Amino acid sequence: MEIQAAIVLVIVFFLLLAFSVPVSFSIISAALVTIIMFLSPNFGMFISAQKLVGGIDSFSLLAVPFFILAGLLMSSGGIARRLINLALLVLGHVPGSLALTNIAGNAMFGSISGSGIAAATAIGGVMNPLEKEHGYDETFSAAVNIASAPVGQLIPPTTAPIIYSTAAGGISVSALLMAGWIPGLLWSGLCMVVAFLYAKKHGYVIKGEKITSTHVLKTIWEAVPSLFLIVIIIGGILSGKFTPTEASGVAVVYALLLAVVVYRSIKPSQLMGILTDTAVMTTIVMLIIGASSVLSFVLSFTGLPQAISALMLGISNNKIVILLIINLILLIVGTFMDMAPALLIFTPIFLPVVKALGMSPVHFGIMMIMNLAIGTVTPPVGSVLFVGCSVANLPVEDVMKKLVPFFLVIAAGLLFVTFVPALSMWLPGVLGLL
């Protein structure tokens, strides 16, 4: 039964993807075809429809549209330039300060917007011309922007842990949010090391005018309100003032006041367009979540996750070998599949395996999110890779050479996150969230 289900699921799913059928419909169709092999067509249709609707009937999933809306408000609200100014102020005139600013800007803006593509577009769009003006190699600048753009998927607030929690059966979202801090900062720090060494070797140093106290205060004053969104959300969750779902609503109100009232960078007439974009993006995510609920039922009914777990553990009982295999699979998946569907599809498959190895679901969630985030910057179809090259107006093959050192250190960071649980577990443990 498990073998038949696996063959049908894989063949139907990838065949539909090959014909450019949207991921959500490919998931539903593959799951439906599989389930009617073992149940009557009428009952298969009924149970699929029930699971499709029931999969999105969750209070915690209300956070998804709210965080999407907050991210769009912040992305459209002129936040990127203010965060870049703050990062430049802190980094000063050290070698590669503009490249380091790009990395810091992606970390801050990516965490606020929750999107690697948004970070690569907003921060890269500002930093690439500025770096070119100061003599930076264009391919190096593009590589810096691409390599650091996905880090916001790990640093809260972000929607990836919420989606993983749903797929994993209700793992604490608060614990997952806190668990992403250190791995996210590690990713950014490793990219900064590579950028600093390269910039020092090539003499990328800005020799500008002396910074005045007035400029310092103005820069901080303009940027702090944006960063305060993170403080409000994380502080509210940790203090127990509101849940992660309620925090998403607070984030929308704060982002709206900031963009419309404080910065005045969004006109009321623009709000309808932003709300429309939010509705479209939410519909896509929710349809994928509902479709994945149908798939989860099929997997559970056929016993496929248990069969895969037994198969992998039969290959080796060595925890290191199993985790390396899972990492490799997820890295490949991340190159052609978006974060949300990948989390929803592969969490039910691999979670039983890592649980059998004694790995915490929180630790595995961060490892999984980091894997899939890396996939967005790797060929052949990494979304952030192509967006970053498009922003820099450079061919992918030219940028790839400069990306190699970043790939190596990010891969090293992934191994640290995988095999050093404290990197993910220490902070939520200290905060009493485990």
C-alpha positions as CSV (number, residue, x, y, z in Angstrom):
1,M,0.0,0.0,0.0
2,E,2.8,2.5,0.9
3,I,4.8,1.7,-2.2
4,Q,1.7,2.1,-4.5
5,A,0.8,5.4,-2.8
6,A,4.3,6.7,-3.0
7,I,4.6,5.9,-6.7
8,V,1.2,7.4,-7.6
9,L,1.8,10.6,-5.5
10,V,5.2,11.3,-6.9
11,I,4.3,10.6,-10.6
12,V,1.1,12.6,-10.6
13,F,2.5,15.5,-8.6
14,F,5.7,16.0,-10.7
15,L,3.9,15.3,-14.0
16,L,1.4,18.1,-13.2
17,L,4.3,20.4,-12.2
18,A,6.0,19.6,-15.5
19,F,2.9,20.8,-17.3
20,S,3.0,24.1,-15.3
21,V,0.0,23.3,-13.2
22,P,0.1,25.4,-10.0
23,V,1.6,23.7,-7.0
24,S,-1.7,23.8,-4.9
25,F,-3.7,22.1,-7.7
26,S,-0.9,19.6,-8.3
27,I,-0.9,18.7,-4.6
28,I,-4.7,18.3,-4.5
29,S,-4.9,16.3,-7.7
30,A,-2.0,13.9,-6.7
31,A,-3.6,13.4,-3.2
32,L,-7.1,12.8,-4.7
33,V,-5.9,10.3,-7.3
34,T,-4.0,8.4,-4.6
35,I,-6.9,8.3,-2.1
36,I,-9.4,7.0,-4.7
37,M,-7.1,4.1,-5.2
38,F,-8.0,2.9,-1.8
39,L,-11.5,4.4,-1.2
40,S,-14.5,4.9,-3.4
41,P,-14.4,8.0,-5.7
42,N,-17.4,9.6,-3.9
43,F,-16.0,9.1,-0.4
44,G,-12.5,10.2,-1.7
45,M,-14.0,13.5,-3.0
46,F,-15.9,14.0,0.2
47,I,-13.0,13.5,2.5
48,S,-10.7,15.6,0.3
49,A,-13.2,18.6,0.4
50,Q,-13.6,18.2,4.1
51,K,-9.8,18.2,4.7
52,L,-9.3,21.1,2.3
53,V,-11.7,23.3,4.3
54,G,-10.7,22.0,7.7
55,G,-7.0,22.6,7.0
56,I,-7.5,26.4,6.9
57,D,-10.0,26.5,9.8
58,S,-7.4,27.5,12.4
59,F,-7.1,30.6,14.6
60,S,-3.3,30.6,14.4
61,L,-3.5,30.9,10.6
62,L,-5.1,34.3,10.9
63,A,-1.6,35.5,11.5
64,V,-0.7,34.8,7.9
65,P,-2.8,37.5,6.2
66,F,-2.0,40.0,8.9
67,F,1.7,39.5,8.7
68,I,1.5,39.6,4.9
69,L,-0.4,42.9,5.1
70,A,2.1,44.3,7.7
71,G,5.0,43.3,5.5
72,L,3.5,45.0,2.4
73,L,2.8,48.2,4.4
74,M,6.3,48.3,5.6
75,S,7.7,47.4,2.1
76,S,5.7,50.3,0.5
77,G,6.4,52.7,3.3
78,G,9.9,53.9,2.5
79,I,11.4,51.7,5.3
80,A,14.4,50.4,3.3
81,R,16.2,53.7,2.9
82,R,15.9,54.5,6.6
83,L,17.2,51.1,7.7
84,I,20.1,51.5,5.2
85,N,21.0,54.9,6.7
86,L,21.0,53.4,10.2
87,A,23.3,50.4,9.1
88,L,25.7,52.8,7.4
89,L,25.8,54.9,10.6
90,V,26.7,51.9,12.7
91,L,29.2,50.4,10.3
92,G,31.0,53.6,9.5
93,H,34.0,53.5,7.2
94,V,35.3,50.0,7.8
95,P,36.4,48.0,4.7
96,G,33.3,46.9,2.8
97,S,31.0,49.1,4.9
98,L,28.5,49.3,2.0
99,A,28.4,45.5,1.5
100,L,28.1,45.1,5.3
101,T,25.3,47.6,5.2
102,N,23.5,45.6,2.5
103,I,23.7,42.5,4.7
104,A,22.5,44.3,7.8
105,G,19.7,46.0,5.8
106,N,18.5,42.7,4.4
107,A,18.4,41.2,7.9
108,M,16.4,44.1,9.3
109,F,14.1,44.6,6.3
110,G,13.7,40.9,5.6
111,S,12.6,40.2,9.2
112,I,10.0,43.0,8.9
113,S,8.7,42.1,5.5
114,G,9.1,38.4,5.9
115,S,10.2,38.0,2.3
116,G,13.6,37.3,0.8
117,I,12.5,38.6,-2.5
118,A,11.2,41.8,-1.0
119,A,14.5,42.3,0.8
120,A,16.6,41.6,-2.3
121,T,14.5,44.1,-4.3
122,A,14.2,46.9,-1.8
123,I,17.7,46.8,-0.2
124,G,19.5,45.7,-3.4
125,G,17.7,48.4,-5.4
126,V,19.2,51.1,-3.2
127,M,22.6,49.5,-2.4
128,N,23.7,48.2,-5.8
129,P,23.9,51.6,-7.5
130,L,25.5,53.1,-4.3
131,E,28.2,50.4,-4.2
132,K,28.9,50.8,-8.0
133,E,29.3,54.6,-7.4
134,H,32.1,53.8,-4.8
135,G,33.9,51.4,-7.1
136,Y,32.6,48.1,-5.9
137,D,32.6,45.2,-8.4
138,E,29.0,44.9,-9.6
139,T,28.9,41.1,-9.4
140,F,30.3,41.1,-5.9
141,S,27.6,43.6,-4.8
142,A,24.9,41.5,-6.4
143,A,26.3,38.4,-4.7
144,V,26.2,40.1,-1.3
145,N,22.6,41.1,-1.7
146,I,21.5,37.7,-2.9
147,A,23.3,35.7,-0.3
148,S,21.9,37.7,2.6
149,A,18.4,38.4,1.4
150,P,16.7,35.2,2.7
151,V,17.9,35.6,6.3
152,G,14.6,37.4,7.2
153,Q,12.9,34.0,6.9
154,L,14.6,33.0,10.2
155,I,14.6,36.3,12.1
156,P,11.1,37.1,13.5
157,P,8.5,38.3,12.8
158,T,8.1,36.0,9.9
159,T,5.4,33.6,8.6
160,A,7.6,30.5,8.0
161,P,7.4,29.3,11.6
162,I,3.6,29.7,11.7
163,I,3.3,27.5,8.6
164,Y,5.7,24.9,10.0
165,S,3.8,24.9,13.2
166,T,0.6,24.1,11.3
167,A,2.3,21.3,9.4
168,A,3.9,19.9,12.5
169,G,0.7,19.6,14.5
170,G,0.8,22.7,16.6
171,I,4.4,23.2,17.8
172,S,4.7,26.4,19.8
173,V,5.0,29.4,17.4
174,S,6.6,31.5,20.1
175,A,9.4,29.0,20.6
176,L,9.9,28.8,16.9
177,L,10.1,32.5,16.5
178,M,12.7,32.8,19.2
179,A,14.6,29.8,17.9
180,G,15.3,31.5,14.6
181,W,17.2,34.5,16.1
182,I,20.7,33.0,16.6
183,P,20.7,31.0,13.3
184,G,19.6,34.1,11.4
185,L,22.2,36.2,13.0
186,L,24.8,33.5,12.3
187,W,23.9,33.5,8.6
188,S,24.3,37.3,8.5
189,G,27.5,37.2,10.4
190,L,29.1,34.6,8.2
191,C,28.2,36.7,5.1
192,M,29.7,39.7,6.7
193,V,33.0,37.9,7.3
194,V,33.2,37.0,3.6
195,A,32.3,40.5,2.5
196,F,34.7,42.1,4.9
197,L,37.7,39.9,3.8
198,Y,36.9,40.5,0.1
199,A,36.5,44.2,0.6
200,K,39.7,44.5,2.6
201,K,41.6,42.7,-0.1
202,H,40.2,45.0,-2.9
203,G,40.4,48.2,-0.9
204,Y,36.7,49.0,-0.7
205,V,36.8,51.8,1.9
206,I,34.6,54.9,2.0
207,K,36.4,58.1,2.9
208,G,33.6,60.5,3.5
209,E,33.0,63.6,5.6
210,K,32.9,63.6,9.4
211,I,29.5,62.6,10.8
212,T,27.9,65.2,12.9
213,S,25.8,64.6,16.0
214,T,22.8,66.1,14.3
215,H,23.1,63.6,11.4
216,V,23.4,60.7,13.9
217,L,20.3,61.7,15.9
218,K,18.3,62.3,12.7
219,T,19.2,58.9,11.3
220,I,18.4,57.1,14.5
221,W,15.1,59.0,14.9
222,E,14.0,58.0,11.4
223,A,14.9,54.3,11.7
224,V,13.9,53.4,15.3
225,P,10.1,53.5,14.7
226,S,10.5,50.8,12.0
227,L,12.6,48.6,14.2
228,F,10.2,49.1,17.1
229,L,7.8,46.9,15.3
230,I,10.0,43.9,16.1
231,V,10.2,45.0,19.7
232,I,6.4,45.4,20.1
233,I,5.7,41.9,18.5
234,I,8.4,40.0,20.3
235,G,8.0,41.8,23.6
236,G,4.2,41.4,23.5
237,I,4.5,37.6,22.8
238,L,7.2,37.0,25.5
239,S,5.4,39.1,28.1
240,G,2.1,37.2,27.5
241,K,0.3,40.4,26.5
242,F,-0.9,38.7,23.2
243,T,-0.5,35.5,21.2
244,P,1.5,35.4,17.9
245,T,-1.8,35.6,16.1
246,E,-2.9,38.7,18.0
247,A,0.6,40.1,17.5
248,S,0.1,40.0,13.8
249,G,-3.0,42.2,14.2
250,V,-1.0,44.6,16.3
251,A,1.7,44.6,13.6
252,V,-0.8,45.7,11.0
253,V,-2.1,48.6,13.1
254,Y,1.4,49.8,13.9
255,A,2.7,49.5,10.3
256,L,-0.4,51.4,9.1
257,L,0.1,54.2,11.5
258,L,3.8,54.3,10.8
259,A,3.5,54.4,7.0
260,V,0.4,56.7,6.7
261,V,0.7,59.0,9.8
262,V,4.4,59.1,10.8
263,Y,6.4,58.7,7.6
264,R,3.5,59.7,5.3
265,S,5.0,57.5,2.6
266,I,1.7,55.8,1.8
267,K,-1.3,57.8,0.6
268,P,-4.8,56.6,1.7
269,S,-5.6,56.1,-2.0
270,Q,-2.8,53.4,-2.2
271,L,-4.3,51.3,0.6
272,M,-6.8,49.6,-1.7
273,G,-4.0,48.3,-3.9
274,I,-2.1,47.0,-0.9
275,L,-5.2,45.3,0.5
276,T,-5.8,43.7,-2.9
277,D,-2.2,42.4,-3.1
278,T,-2.6,41.0,0.5
279,A,-5.8,39.2,-0.5
280,V,-4.2,37.6,-3.5
281,M,-1.1,36.5,-1.6
282,T,-3.2,35.2,1.3
283,T,-5.4,33.2,-1.1
284,I,-2.4,31.5,-2.6
285,V,-0.9,30.6,0.7
286,M,-4.2,29.4,2.2
287,L,-5.0,27.3,-0.9
288,I,-1.6,25.6,-0.5
289,I,-2.3,25.0,3.2
290,G,-5.7,23.5,2.5
291,A,-4.2,21.3,-0.3
292,S,-1.5,20.2,2.0
293,S,-4.0,19.1,4.6
294,V,-5.5,16.8,2.0
295,L,-2.0,15.5,1.3
296,S,-1.4,15.0,5.0
297,F,-4.5,12.9,5.3
298,V,-3.4,10.7,2.4
299,L,0.0,10.3,3.9
300,S,-1.4,9.4,7.3
301,F,-4.0,7.0,5.8
302,T,-1.5,5.1,3.7
303,G,1.2,5.1,6.4
304,L,3.7,6.6,4.0
305,P,5.6,8.8,6.6
306,Q,6.2,5.8,8.8
307,A,7.3,3.7,5.8
308,I,9.8,6.5,4.8
309,S,11.0,6.7,8.4
310,A,11.6,3.0,8.6
311,L,13.3,3.1,5.2
312,M,15.7,5.9,6.1
313,L,16.4,4.4,9.5
314,G,17.1,1.1,7.7
315,I,19.7,2.8,5.6
316,S,21.6,3.9,8.6
317,N,21.0,4.3,12.3
318,N,23.6,7.0,12.4
319,K,22.0,10.4,13.3
320,I,24.6,12.3,11.4
321,V,24.1,10.4,8.1
322,I,20.3,10.7,8.3
323,L,20.3,14.4,8.9
324,L,22.8,14.9,6.1
325,I,20.5,13.1,3.8
326,I,17.5,15.2,4.9
327,N,19.5,18.4,4.5
328,L,20.5,17.4,0.9
329,I,16.9,16.6,0.0
330,L,15.6,19.9,1.4
331,L,18.3,21.9,-0.3
332,I,17.3,20.4,-3.7
333,V,13.6,20.9,-2.9
334,G,14.2,24.6,-2.0
335,T,15.6,25.4,-5.4
336,F,12.3,24.7,-7.2
337,M,9.6,25.0,-4.6
338,D,8.5,28.0,-2.5
339,M,8.9,27.9,1.3
340,A,5.2,27.4,2.2
341,P,4.4,24.3,0.1
342,A,7.7,22.7,0.9
343,L,7.2,23.1,4.6
344,L,3.6,21.7,4.4
345,I,4.6,18.7,2.2
346,F,7.9,17.6,3.7
347,T,7.3,18.3,7.4
348,P,4.9,15.3,7.9
349,I,7.3,13.1,6.0
350,F,10.5,14.0,7.8
351,L,9.3,14.9,11.3
352,P,8.7,11.2,12.3
353,V,12.2,10.4,11.2
354,V,13.9,13.1,13.3
355,K,11.7,12.4,16.3
356,A,12.9,8.8,16.2
357,L,16.4,10.2,16.3
358,G,15.5,12.2,19.4
359,M,15.6,15.6,17.7
360,S,13.3,18.4,19.0
361,P,10.6,19.5,16.5
362,V,11.6,23.1,17.2
363,H,15.2,22.4,16.3
364,F,14.1,20.5,13.2
365,G,11.8,23.4,12.2
366,I,14.6,25.9,12.2
367,M,16.9,23.5,10.3
368,M,14.2,23.0,7.7
369,I,13.4,26.7,7.3
370,M,17.1,27.5,6.9
371,N,17.5,24.7,4.3
372,L,14.6,25.9,2.2
373,A,15.8,29.5,2.5
374,I,19.2,28.5,1.1
375,G,17.4,26.9,-1.8
376,T,16.0,30.3,-2.8
377,V,19.5,31.5,-3.7
378,T,20.9,28.4,-5.4
379,P,20.5,27.4,-9.0
380,P,18.8,26.2,-11.1
381,V,15.6,28.0,-10.2
382,G,16.3,29.8,-6.9
383,S,13.7,32.7,-6.8
384,V,15.9,35.1,-4.8
385,L,18.9,34.4,-7.0
386,F,17.0,35.4,-10.2
387,V,15.4,38.4,-8.6
388,G,18.7,39.6,-7.2
389,C,20.4,39.3,-10.6
390,S,17.4,41.1,-12.2
391,V,17.7,44.0,-9.7
392,A,21.5,44.2,-10.5
393,N,20.8,43.8,-14.2
394,L,23.4,41.1,-14.4
395,P,23.4,37.5,-15.9
396,V,23.2,34.7,-13.3
397,E,26.4,33.0,-14.6
398,D,28.4,36.1,-13.9
399,V,27.2,36.5,-10.3
400,M,27.6,32.8,-9.5
401,K,31.4,33.0,-9.3
402,K,31.2,35.6,-6.5
403,L,28.4,33.6,-4.7
404,V,30.6,30.5,-4.2
405,P,32.4,31.8,-1.0
406,F,29.0,32.8,0.4
407,F,27.5,29.4,-0.4
408,L,30.4,27.7,1.5
409,V,30.0,29.7,4.7
410,I,26.2,29.5,4.7
411,A,26.5,25.7,4.2
412,A,28.9,25.6,7.2
413,G,26.3,27.6,9.1
414,L,23.6,25.1,8.2
415,L,25.8,22.3,9.5
416,F,26.3,24.2,12.8
417,V,22.6,24.7,13.1
418,T,21.9,21.0,12.3
419,F,24.4,19.5,14.7
420,V,24.6,22.1,17.5
421,P,21.1,22.1,19.0
422,A,21.9,24.9,21.4
423,L,22.0,27.4,18.5
424,S,18.3,26.9,18.1
425,M,17.2,25.7,21.5
426,W,19.1,28.0,23.9
427,L,17.1,31.2,23.5
428,P,13.6,29.7,23.7
429,G,14.8,27.5,26.6
430,V,16.1,30.6,28.5
431,L,12.8,32.3,27.9
432,G,10.8,29.3,29.2
433,L,9.1,28.6,25.8
434,L,10.0,24.9,25.5
